[in-house]
Amino acid sequence: MLQLTLLLLTGVALARAFQLQVVQGELWQARSINQHEYRDPLPAPRGTIYDREGRELAVSRITYELYVAPRELPDPQAAAVALGRAVDLGPDKARLIAEGKNGWFRLPGYFSALEKDQLRERVPRGLHAQARVSRSYPRGELAAEIVGRVGDRGRGLSGLELSFDSVLAGQPGVGLSRKDATGASAAWLTVEVVPPTPGHDIYLTIDAELQALAESVLEDAVAESDATGGDLLILDPNTGELLAAASRRNRLRGREQHLTAATEPYEAGSTLKPFSVAALLAEDLAELSDSVDTGIGLYRVAGRTIRDDTPHGRLTLAQTLAVSSNVGMAKFAERIPKGVQFSYLRDFGFGTPTGLTYPSESAGLLRRPSEWSAQSRASLAIGYEVAVTPLQLVMAYGALANGGTLMRPQLVLEVRSPDGMIRWNREPEVIRRVISEQVASALRDVLAHAVAEGTGRSAGVRGLSVAGKTGTAWRFDEEMGYDGHSYISSFVGLIPSDDPQLVILVKLDEPSGPYYGGTTAAPVMRTAVRAALAGSYWSAPPLMGEPEIPDEQAGVPAGLVPTGGPYVFALDTPLLRTRDADVSSAFRVADRLPDVRGLSLRAAVNRLHRAGWRVAVRGGGRVVSMEPSVGTMLRFGEQVALTGTERSPPARPQSASGAG
């Protein structure tokens, strides 16, 4: 009986062993592995955001959070000493580690891969790491409203970080870690089972140097005019590329800023007048020589009085636009059928999104003719009853600049994979032809006259032909309506007027003191042109001197010239056109080089350009050396080479396209 019992037990044991090792072998092996191995997610570096020249605006770096499990430490006392030398543990954590107590303590701060490995050499067991991807910005807050920001979990929250989140975000990998029977890491070895895939890089249309100049000019203008905010856009009208886009609101700071130039519409006032003139000319409803009588500057329309600031009497259509007569525009607008007026405003891009790859772009507001009142035609002709974004407005002026075609705005040039292959790029995209080249050219001529003789005189730059239009609109408040004390001042300029290469829009919200666009926003545009020409965007020497010319002779009302003007620019670049070939004969021919070492490159370039020398720049940051040396007698127009503290950015890599 005993033998039979033993035989049965042996059979059961063998059957159970067969079941565990053969039938369920894979199951128990997997459980064993799971108890001693576990998988860690390996974060993927987020793609880099570059400007058009390959300068880094946003980069990713992997850092580590380090945790200590005191019970896993072979020598808690030695570990506490080693960790205490590397980081500031504090007495409480140091004591708990040294005592080998239960717990899980996070070391303060974040550690690089090298720092992590160095600590693991000192504490090979009981030290656990958690990788995290953080975002850093080599140029600080530059273009913060465009780039946007990333949340704690590594996902885009605003700006292009949000719009291109799926492109920038990589694919996390998987790492395999091993533990001993006590649950401690045996040698803390993590093996990559699936390596992480970095995100794609994107190259913007923005030029970082031009962006810095635009932000500086706008911030100065907002501060000097005590405005609540403002926008400044610089556009290449032939491609639709935004070369600089700055928005500032006093209620927002740093990376909380948004590109309000694309998201906040407003009533643009007189800067919308050229588009009603375009409709009149394109539909043969009027010629520039046609005239109306504006009388004493008062005109009654459906119970509303439209006013001019000064009486103009009889004005042609060209004069009406140049002097920005509200009465004249209201009278000419009576010739435009409602459907035609609506159609042209819509064709210029008002009332619809531009298609910019930026989150929360506003479509503005343009009501259909069936919703208009008896006052609407006149109101629309002078820029009211329609809400536009600065982006919509600069693109519409871009159509006037390039010969009549509305372009799709671009902020992103291309997307590249981590190996440098082009995966996506955007070619200039024409949305539609709005007006003929002849109508566009005629409008540019009138707008050039508006800068030379009309309301935009403060935007004029001697030696540089500028076309443009000022705008001053009452600010509408949903609770108070038009209170008559709050204004928005703006100016849009085309440079140069005969063959525009740039369109610059300046808008200031609720400036204090002088509020007209011609006395606030227009001088800012003038300063922006000077700053842009002094930067690295153009290699040609922009400034040849600053002669003492009376304000009136420079086409600027007395007392309204911003500091540093008027300006005279060089004549040896296709961008510039001059009306005075021998203007440089009035200048001194040479001077001694001032010491600009220690200044930021931007400030140094501005100073040398204002004095009359050409400038070549190497690197970034602050000036550490200059050639020729300080005090050298140098003729104006000759070149000065500046070297900065930072290396020059790499050019965009040239490689074959991986996708069409």
C-alpha positions in Angstrom: 0.0 0.0 0.0 2.8 2.4 0.9 4.6 1.6 -2.4 1.4 2.2 -4.3 0.9 5.6 -2.5 4.5 6.6 -3.3 4.1 5.5 -6.9 0.9 7.6 -7.2 2.6 10.6 -5.6 5.5 10.3 -7.9 3.2 10.1 -10.8 1.4 13.2 -9.7 4.7 15.0 -9.2 5.9 14.0 -12.6 2.5 15.0 -14.2 2.7 18.3 -12.4 6.2 18.8 -13.5 5.3 17.9 -17.1 2.4 20.4 -16.8 4.6 23.2 -15.4 7.6 22.7 -17.6 6.1 21.5 -20.9 2.4 22.4 -21.1 2.7 25.7 -19.1 6.4 26.3 -19.6 6.1 29.4 -21.7 3.6 30.9 -19.3 5.7 30.5 -16.2 8.8 31.5 -18.1 7.1 34.7 -19.1 6.0 35.3 -15.4 9.6 34.8 -14.3 10.9 37.2 -16.8 8.2 39.7 -15.8 9.3 39.5 -12.2 12.9 40.2 -13.1 12.6 42.4 -16.1 10.5 45.3 -16.9 10.1 47.7 -19.8 10.8 51.4 -19.6 9.5 53.9 -22.2 12.5 55.7 -23.8 11.4 59.3 -24.7 12.1 60.5 -28.2 13.8 63.8 -28.8 11.4 66.4 -30.3 12.3 67.9 -33.6 14.2 71.1 -33.8 12.7 74.4 -35.0 15.0 76.5 -37.1 14.7 79.8 -38.8 15.2 80.1 -42.6 19.0 80.3 -42.2 19.4 77.2 -40.0 19.5 79.1 -36.7 18.0 77.1 -33.8 14.9 78.5 -32.2 13.7 75.5 -30.2 15.7 72.4 -29.4 15.1 69.3 -27.3 17.4 67.8 -24.7 17.0 64.7 -22.7 17.5 65.0 -19.0 16.9 62.6 -16.1 15.1 62.6 -12.8 17.0 60.4 -10.4 15.4 58.4 -7.5 17.0 56.6 -4.6 15.6 53.4 -3.1 17.6 53.2 0.3 16.7 49.5 1.0 18.4 48.5 -2.3 21.7 50.2 -1.4 24.5 47.7 -0.5 26.2 50.4 1.6 23.7 53.1 2.6 26.3 55.2 4.5 28.7 55.3 1.5 25.9 56.0 -0.9 24.7 58.9 1.2 28.2 60.4 1.3 28.7 59.9 -2.5 25.3 61.4 -3.4 25.8 64.2 -0.9 29.0 65.3 -2.7 27.1 65.5 -6.0 23.8 67.1 -5.0 22.4 69.0 -2.1 20.4 66.3 -0.4 19.6 68.2 2.8 20.1 66.6 6.2 16.7 64.7 6.3 17.1 62.9 3.1 20.8 62.2 3.7 19.9 60.6 7.1 17.1 58.5 5.6 19.4 57.2 2.9 22.2 56.4 5.3 19.8 54.5 7.6 18.5 52.4 4.6 14.9 53.1 5.5 12.0 52.3 3.3 11.0 54.9 0.8 11.7 56.3 -2.6 13.5 59.7 -2.7 13.9 61.9 -5.7 17.2 63.7 -6.0 16.8 67.5 -6.5 17.2 68.9 -10.0 17.6 67.3 -13.5 20.7 65.5 -14.7 22.4 65.1 -18.0 23.2 61.6 -19.4 26.9 62.2 -18.4 25.9 63.3 -14.8 23.6 60.3 -14.5 26.3 57.8 -15.6 28.8 59.4 -13.2 26.5 59.0 -10.3 25.8 55.4 -11.2 29.5 54.6 -11.1 29.5 55.8 -7.5 26.1 54.2 -6.6 25.7 51.1 -8.9 22.6 49.8 -7.1 19.5 51.4 -5.7 19.6 54.4 -8.1 16.8 54.7 -10.6 16.5 57.1 -13.5 13.5 58.5 -15.3 14.2 60.1 -18.7 12.3 63.2 -19.8 12.5 65.4 -22.8 12.7 69.1 -22.1 12.5 72.0 -24.6 15.1 74.8 -24.6 15.3 78.0 -26.6 18.8 79.1 -27.6 17.6 82.6 -28.5 15.5 83.1 -25.4 12.0 84.6 -26.0 12.7 85.4 -29.7 9.7 84.5 -31.8 8.0 83.0 -28.7 4.6 83.8 -30.1 5.3 82.0 -33.3 7.2 78.9 -31.9 4.8 78.5 -29.0 5.5 76.2 -26.0 5.5 72.6 -24.9 3.8 71.1 -21.8 5.2 69.0 -19.1 4.3 65.8 -21.0 6.2 66.9 -24.1 3.2 67.8 -26.2 2.7 71.1 -28.0 0.4 73.6 -26.3 0.5 76.6 -28.5 2.0 78.1 -31.6 3.7 76.0 -34.2 4.6 73.5 -31.4 0.9 72.7 -31.4 0.2 73.0 -35.1 3.1 70.7 -36.0 2.9 68.6 -32.9 2.5 65.3 -34.8 5.5 66.2 -37.0 7.8 67.4 -34.2 7.0 64.6 -31.8 9.0 61.4 -32.3 8.1 57.8 -31.5 9.1 56.7 -28.0 11.3 53.6 -27.7 11.3 50.7 -25.3 14.1 49.8 -22.9 14.5 46.5 -20.9 15.7 46.7 -17.3 16.6 43.7 -15.0 16.1 43.2 -11.2 17.5 40.7 -8.8 15.5 38.5 -6.4 15.2 41.3 -3.9 13.7 43.7 -6.5 16.8 45.8 -6.7 18.5 46.6 -10.0 21.2 44.1 -10.5 23.7 46.3 -12.3 21.2 48.9 -13.5 21.5 48.0 -17.1 18.8 49.2 -19.5 18.9 47.7 -23.0 17.2 49.4 -25.9 14.7 46.9 -27.3 13.1 49.5 -29.6 15.2 52.6 -30.0 13.3 56.0 -29.9 12.7 57.7 -33.2 13.5 61.5 -33.1 10.9 63.9 -34.4 11.2 65.8 -37.7 12.8 69.2 -37.9 11.0 72.2 -39.3 12.5 75.3 -41.0 10.5 78.5 -40.8 10.3 81.4 -43.2 11.2 83.7 -40.4 14.7 85.3 -40.4 15.9 85.3 -36.8 17.9 88.6 -37.2 15.0 90.3 -38.9 12.6 88.9 -36.2 14.8 90.3 -33.5 14.8 93.7 -35.1 11.0 93.7 -35.6 10.4 92.7 -32.0 12.8 95.4 -30.7 11.2 98.1 -32.9 7.7 97.1 -31.9 8.5 96.9 -28.1 10.1 100.4 -28.3 7.0 101.8 -30.2 4.6 100.2 -27.7 6.5 101.6 -24.8 7.0 105.1 -26.3 3.4 105.5 -27.3 2.1 103.9 -24.1 0.0 101.6 -26.2 -1.7 98.5 -24.9 -0.1 96.4 -27.5 0.8 96.1 -31.2 1.7 94.0 -34.2 4.5 94.2 -36.8 4.6 92.0 -39.9 7.3 91.8 -42.6 6.2 90.0 -45.7 7.8 88.9 -49.0 4.8 89.7 -51.3 6.1 87.5 -54.1 6.2 84.3 -52.2 3.8 84.9 -49.3 6.6 84.2 -46.8 6.5 86.0 -43.5 10.1 87.1 -42.8 9.2 88.5 -39.3 6.0 88.5 -37.3 5.8 90.1 -33.9 2.9 90.6 -31.6 3.0 92.2 -28.2 0.2 92.6 -25.6 0.8 94.2 -22.2 -1.4 91.6 -20.6 0.7 88.7 -21.8 4.4 88.0 -21.2 7.1 85.7 -22.5 6.0 82.4 -24.0 2.4 83.1 -23.0 2.3 85.5 -26.0 0.3 84.6 -29.0 0.6 85.8 -32.6 -2.4 88.1 -32.2 -1.7 89.4 -35.7 -3.4 86.2 -36.9 -5.9 85.7 -34.1 -7.3 89.1 -33.1 -9.4 91.0 -35.7 -10.1 94.7 -35.6 -11.7 97.4 -37.7 -8.8 98.7 -39.9 -10.1 102.1 -40.8 -8.4 103.9 -43.7 -6.0 101.1 -44.5 -8.9 99.4 -46.1 -9.6 102.3 -48.5 -7.3 101.1 -51.4 -9.4 98.0 -51.9 -12.6 100.0 -52.6 -10.5 102.0 -55.0 -9.3 98.8 -56.6 -12.9 97.7 -57.1 -13.8 101.0 -58.8 -10.8 100.8 -61.2 -11.1 97.1 -61.9 -14.8 97.4 -62.8 -14.4 100.6 -64.8 -16.7 102.4 -62.3 -14.3 105.3 -61.9 -10.9 106.6 -63.1 -8.3 108.1 -60.9 -9.0 111.5 -62.5 -12.7 111.4 -61.6 -13.6 113.9 -58.9 -16.2 114.5 -56.2 -16.9 117.5 -54.1 -16.1 116.8 -50.4 -17.3 120.3 -49.4 -16.4 121.3 -45.9 -15.7 117.7 -44.9 -19.2 116.6 -43.8 -21.5 114.1 -45.5 -24.8 112.7 -44.3 -25.5 109.1 -45.1 -28.7 107.4 -43.9 -28.8 109.4 -40.7 -25.0 109.2 -40.1 -22.5 112.0 -40.6 -19.2 111.1 -42.1 -16.4 113.6 -41.4 -13.0 114.6 -42.6 -10.5 116.2 -40.2 -9.9 119.1 -42.6 -12.0 120.3 -45.5 -10.5 119.4 -48.9 -13.1 120.7 -51.4 -13.1 118.9 -54.7 -10.9 115.8 -54.9 -10.1 113.3 -57.6 -10.2 109.6 -56.7 -6.4 109.6 -56.5 -6.3 112.6 -54.2 -9.1 111.1 -52.1 -7.0 108.1 -51.4 -3.7 110.1 -50.9 -5.2 112.5 -48.4 -7.5 109.7 -47.0 -10.8 111.6 -47.3 -13.6 109.8 -45.7 -16.2 111.9 -47.4 -14.6 111.4 -50.8 -14.5 107.6 -50.3 -18.1 107.5 -49.1 -19.2 109.4 -52.2 -17.2 107.2 -54.6 -18.5 104.1 -52.9 -22.0 104.9 -54.1 -20.9 103.9 -57.5 -20.1 100.3 -56.4 -23.0 97.8 -56.3 -23.2 96.0 -53.0 -22.4 92.6 -54.6 -19.3 94.0 -56.3 -18.0 95.7 -53.2 -18.5 92.5 -51.1 -16.9 90.3 -53.9 -13.7 92.4 -54.0 -13.3 92.6 -50.3 -13.8 88.8 -50.1 -11.4 88.2 -53.0 -8.7 90.2 -51.2 -9.1 87.7 -48.4 -11.2 89.5 -45.8 -13.8 87.5 -44.0 -12.0 84.1 -44.5 -9.0 82.5 -42.9 -5.8 83.0 -44.8 -4.8 79.3 -44.4 -1.8 80.1 -42.2 -0.5 77.0 -40.3 -1.1 78.5 -36.9 -3.7 77.5 -34.3 -6.8 79.6 -33.8 -6.4 81.8 -36.8 -9.4 84.2 -37.0 -11.5 84.6 -40.2 -12.4 88.2 -39.2 -15.9 89.4 -40.1 -17.4 90.4 -43.4 -21.1 90.3 -43.5 -23.0 89.4 -46.7 -24.8 92.2 -48.5 -28.2 90.9 -47.4 -27.2 91.8 -43.9 -26.0 95.4 -44.7 -27.7 98.5 -43.7 -28.1 101.7 -45.7 -24.9 102.9 -44.2 -22.8 99.8 -44.9 -21.4 100.7 -48.3 -20.0 104.0 -47.0 -18.8 102.3 -43.8 -17.0 99.5 -45.6 -15.3 102.0 -48.0 -13.7 103.7 -45.0 -12.8 100.6 -43.1 -15.7 100.0 -40.7 -18.3 97.2 -40.4 -15.5 94.8 -41.3 -13.1 93.1 -38.9 -9.7 92.0 -40.3 -6.6 90.6 -38.8 -3.2 92.3 -39.4 -2.3 89.1 -41.3 -5.2 89.4 -43.7 -4.4 93.0 -44.2 -0.7 92.5 -45.0 -1.6 89.7 -47.4 -4.1 91.9 -49.2 -1.4 94.6 -49.6 0.9 91.9 -50.8 -1.5 91.5 -53.7 -1.1 95.2 -54.5 2.6 94.8 -54.3 3.1 91.7 -56.5 0.8 92.8 -59.4 -2.6 91.6 -58.2 -2.4 88.0 -56.9 -3.4 87.0 -53.4 -0.8 84.6 -51.9 -1.2 82.1 -49.2 0.9 83.2 -46.2 3.7 80.9 -45.1 5.5 80.4 -41.8 7.0 77.0 -42.5 9.4 76.4 -45.4 10.0 72.7 -45.1 10.1 69.6 -42.9 13.2 67.4 -42.7 13.6 64.0 -41.2 16.3 63.3 -38.6 18.6 62.1 -41.4 18.3 65.5 -43.2 15.9 64.3 -46.0 13.3 66.8 -47.1 9.9 65.2 -46.3 7.7 68.2 -47.1 8.2 71.6 -48.5 5.8 74.4 -49.5 6.2 76.2 -52.7 4.6 79.7 -53.1 0.9 79.3 -53.5 -1.3 81.6 -55.4 -4.9 81.7 -54.1 -6.4 83.8 -56.8 -5.8 86.8 -59.1 -7.8 89.7 -57.7 -6.9 92.6 -59.9 -4.9 93.2 -63.0 -1.2 94.3 -63.0 -2.3 97.7 -64.4 -4.7 98.4 -61.6 -2.1 97.2 -59.0 0.5 99.5 -60.5 -1.8 102.5 -60.5 -2.7 101.9 -56.9 1.0 101.7 -55.9 1.6 105.0 -57.6 -1.2 106.6 -55.6 0.1 105.1 -52.4 3.6 106.3 -53.1 2.2 109.8 -53.5 0.4 109.3 -50.2 3.7 108.7 -48.5 5.5 111.6 -50.3 2.7 114.2 -49.9 -0.2 112.7 -48.0 -1.0 111.1 -44.7 1.9 108.7 -44.7 4.7 111.3 -44.9 6.2 110.2 -41.6 6.9 106.8 -43.2 9.0 108.3 -45.9 12.7 107.6 -46.1 14.9 109.8 -48.2 16.5 107.9 -51.1 14.0 105.0 -50.7 10.7 105.0 -52.5 7.9 103.8 -50.2 4.2 103.3 -51.0 1.7 103.0 -48.2 -1.4 103.9 -46.3 -2.1 105.1 -42.8 -5.1 104.1 -40.8 -6.7 105.5 -37.6 -9.8 103.7 -36.4 -12.0 104.0 -33.3 -11.6 101.0 -31.2 -14.9 99.1 -30.7 -15.7 97.8 -27.2 -18.5 95.2 -26.8 -19.7 97.0 -23.7 -19.0 100.6 -24.5 -19.2 100.6 -28.3 -17.2 103.4 -29.9 -16.3 105.7 -27.0 -14.4 108.2 -29.2 -11.3 108.1 -27.0 -9.7 104.8 -27.9 -8.0 104.3 -31.2 -6.0 101.8 -33.2 -3.3 103.4 -35.4 -1.7 101.5 -38.3 0.4 101.8 -41.4 1.1 99.4 -44.2 4.1 100.1 -46.5 5.3 98.7 -49.8 9.1 98.9 -50.3 10.3 100.0 -52.8 7.1 101.4 -54.4 8.0 100.7 -58.0 9.0 97.0 -57.5 8.0 96.0 -53.9 10.2 93.4 -52.2 8.7 93.9 -48.8 5.4 94.7 -47.2 5.6 96.0 -43.7 2.6 96.4 -41.4 2.6 98.2 -38.1 -0.4 98.4 -35.8 -0.5 100.0 -32.3 -3.5 99.5 -30.0 -4.7 102.5 -28.0 -1.6 104.7 -28.2 -1.6 107.7 -25.8 -1.1 111.2 -27.1 -1.1 111.6 -30.9 -3.2 108.7 -32.2 -3.3 109.2 -36.0 -1.7 106.4 -38.0 0.5 109.0 -39.7 2.0 110.2 -36.5 2.4 106.9 -34.5 2.5 103.8 -36.7 4.0 105.4 -39.8 7.2 106.5 -38.1 7.5 103.0 -36.6 7.5 101.6 -40.2 10.2 104.1 -41.1 12.3 102.8 -38.1 11.6 99.2 -39.1 12.9 99.8 -42.6 16.1 101.3 -41.2 16.5 98.5 -38.7 15.9 95.8 -41.3 18.4 97.3 -43.7 20.9 97.6 -40.8 20.5 93.9 -40.0 21.9 90.9 -41.8 18.9 90.2 -44.0 20.5 92.3 -46.8 24.2 92.2 -47.4 24.3 95.5 -49.2 25.3 98.6 -47.2 22.1 100.4 -46.3 23.1 103.7 -44.7 25.4 106.3 -46.1 25.0 109.1 -43.6 22.6 111.3 -41.8 22.8 114.9 -43.1 21.1 117.7 -41.4 18.0 118.1 -43.6 15.0 120.0 -42.3 12.1 117.7 -41.5 9.8 119.3 -44.1 12.4 118.6 -46.9 12.5 114.9 -45.9 8.7 114.7 -46.3 8.1 114.5 -42.6 6.0 116.9 -40.6 8.2 119.0 -38.2 8.5 117.5 -34.7 7.3 114.1 -35.7 10.6 112.5 -36.8 11.6 109.6 -34.6 15.1 109.7 -33.0 17.8 109.1 -35.6 16.0 110.3 -38.7 15.8 111.3 -41.4 17.8 108.6 -43.1 19.6 108.3 -46.4 20.3 104.8 -47.7 22.9 103.4 -50.1 22.2 103.2 -53.8 24.1 100.0 -54.7 21.4 97.4 -54.1 18.4 96.4 -56.3 16.1 96.9 -53.4 16.7 100.6 -53.3 15.8 103.3 -55.7 17.1 106.9 -55.5 15.9 110.2 -56.8 19.1 112.0 -56.0 22.2 110.4 -57.5 24.8 112.8 -56.0 23.3 112.9 -52.5 26.4 111.5 -51.0 28.5 114.5 -52.0 27.3 116.4 -49.0 28.8 113.9 -46.6 32.1 113.8 -44.9 34.2 111.2 -46.7 35.9 109.5 -43.8 36.0 109.2 -40.0 37.6 107.1 -37.2 36.0 103.8 -36.3 34.3 103.9 -32.9 34.8 101.1 -30.4 31.7 98.8 -30.5 33.3 95.9 -28.7 31.1 94.5 -25.9 27.9 95.7 -27.6 25.3 93.3 -29.0 25.9 92.6 -32.7 22.5 94.3 -33.5 23.4 97.4 -31.6 26.9 97.5 -33.1 25.6 97.0 -36.6 23.0 99.8 -36.1 25.7 102.2 -34.8 28.1 101.6 -37.7 25.4 101.7 -40.3 24.1 104.9 -39.0 27.6 106.4 -39.2 27.9 105.3 -42.9 30.0 102.1 -43.0 29.2 98.7 -44.4 29.2 95.8 -42.0 30.0 92.1 -42.3 29.0 89.9 -39.3 30.5 86.6 -38.1 28.8 84.7 -35.3 26.3 86.1 -32.8 26.0 87.4 -29.3 28.3 90.4 -28.5 31.1 91.8 -30.4 34.5 90.6 -29.4 36.7 91.9 -32.2 36.5 94.2 -35.2 38.5 94.7 -38.3 39.9 97.3 -39.0 40.8 98.1 -35.5 39.3 100.8 -33.3 40.4 104.3 -34.3 41.3 103.5 -37.9 40.5 106.3 -40.3 38.0 104.7 -42.8 36.1 106.1 -45.7 32.3 105.9 -45.5 30.9 103.0 -47.5 33.9 100.7 -46.8 33.4 97.5 -44.8 33.9 96.8 -41.1 34.0 93.1 -40.1 32.6 92.3 -36.6 33.1 89.0 -34.8 30.7 87.8 -32.1 31.0 85.5 -29.1 28.8 82.8 -30.7 29.6 80.7 -33.7 27.8 81.4 -37.0 24.7 79.2 -37.5 25.0 76.3 -39.9 23.3 76.7 -43.3 20.4 74.4 -44.0 21.7 71.1 -45.1 21.5 70.4 -48.8 20.2 66.9 -49.5 17.9 65.1 -51.9 14.3 65.2 -51.3 12.7 62.1 -49.9 9.2 63.1 -50.8 7.5 65.4 -53.3 
